[in-house]
């Protein structure tokens, strides 16, 4: 673990650098008017941030709980949800299937940001240690 830690730490910083603005932008998008030019522009930024967050998370080994192959843990399921739901949401928006678009994006925010974030704050996890020492 000693040789892995600096790499893990850099990934954790990159993960936070993408997920924190995604949390803020996503929340804003959920509360504001839909379909406006600013919604579309911020939506593109949000999508890029969430895809980056999910990809970075896949490279971070699970630190708590059971893992598959010594790397993937249950929290990685949220990365998969994001990587599946974002393309579906984009396709739905382009086809003007607004209910499907809304459902996919809400799933990304609730699952990929709120629930995964809650798990990241649990005792034994790196973020919990950083924030609550």
HUVENKA-V212101 format. One record per run of one state. SS is the DSSP state (~ for helix, > for strand, _ for the rest). FROM is the first residue (numbers start at 1). LEN is the number of residues. If there is no record, write none. Layout:
((SS/FROM/LEN) (SS/FROM/LEN))
This chain:
((_/1/1) (~/2/30) (_/32/5) (~/37/23) (_/60/7) (>/67/2) (_/69/3) (>/72/2) (_/74/2) (~/76/19) (_/95/3) (~/98/23) (_/121/5) (~/126/7) (_/133/1))
